[in-house]
Amino acid sequence: MKRAVMTSLLTTAAMVALVFLASLALGPASAQSGNGVAKAASSGPAPRMPDGHPDLSGVWWPGHDLNPQTSSARYTEGAAARQSPVGPRSFGSLYQPWAMAKAKTLSDKDDPALHCIPSLMGPPPLAGNGLVGQIVQTPKLVVLLIETYHGFRVVPTDGRPHRDDVAPSYLGDSVGSWDGDALVVDTANFNDKNWVHHHGDVSFHSDALHMIERYRRVDADTLEVEVTLEDPKVLTGPWKAPKATLKLAPFDSVMGTVCENTETASLMEAAAKDNYGRKK
């Protein structure tokens, strides 16, 4: 099946720039609702591996292609609201006082994604940037392929502990285990150079970040993902992301995409200074 152009094919830097530059000209817009994907009828039970565990393999997405033009408009709407990193139930709403004060000094132009640094949790599916992800499952490990940035995570499921011989990284070090039919992924050893979210959503974290994910294949066509983050250096308590419900895509592999356009960061910086000058 031929795929339409997806938003994930745009670089995150370019998308952040669209949001930022539009927010200079537009006032706050009302929040939109009804963006969820309607649940399709189940096509049957989840397939299983020879060892009896659910087989999570497949390409997972929101259930539809996105038009880059309409997607950029969606991110633009409410851009002013996203300038505040401490909205209800947001990651930033749990910042400790010092972190909340720091967050209020940051905005879209400070997003590390402008320099092609991948965020930890973009739009679903697999705790990474983009809108499309693929799972490859074997008896001893699960591989998570993230379309945007052409990223990947390797998650051993054979009982081994976290590695102690690797440097901290943007996506951390993961190990997996099974809790009934749910795959539980425990990730630590992050660096502090990226944000949790992108598109200008201020969400910095520390190197003490700890992430727990739960992947459950509800039926043949549906995958649920739950994520909980803890960061004792910057948060007052655990933060739980809204549950993501993904559909099995009608294609069998992710596409390779790259991030470039890093010059966008300087354009946004210049736009911010120009806007500040006009307000004085």
JOCORNOR-V418869 format. One record per helix or strand. SS is the DSSP state (2 for helix, 1 for strand). FROM is the first residue (numbers start at 1). LEN is the number of residues. If there is no record, write none. Layout:
BEGIN
ss:SS from:FROM len:LEN
ss:SS from:FROM len:LEN
END
This chain:
BEGIN
ss:2 from:7 len:3
ss:2 from:12 len:14
ss:1 from:48 len:1
ss:1 from:54 len:1
ss:1 from:58 len:4
ss:2 from:68 len:9
ss:2 from:79 len:4
ss:2 from:91 len:4
ss:1 from:95 len:1
ss:2 from:97 len:7
ss:2 from:108 len:3
ss:2 from:112 len:4
ss:1 from:132 len:6
ss:1 from:141 len:6
ss:2 from:148 len:3
ss:1 from:151 len:6
ss:1 from:169 len:1
ss:1 from:173 len:7
ss:1 from:182 len:7
ss:1 from:190 len:1
ss:1 from:195 len:1
ss:1 from:204 len:1
ss:1 from:210 len:10
ss:1 from:222 len:9
ss:1 from:235 len:1
ss:1 from:239 len:2
ss:1 from:244 len:5
ss:2 from:264 len:16
END
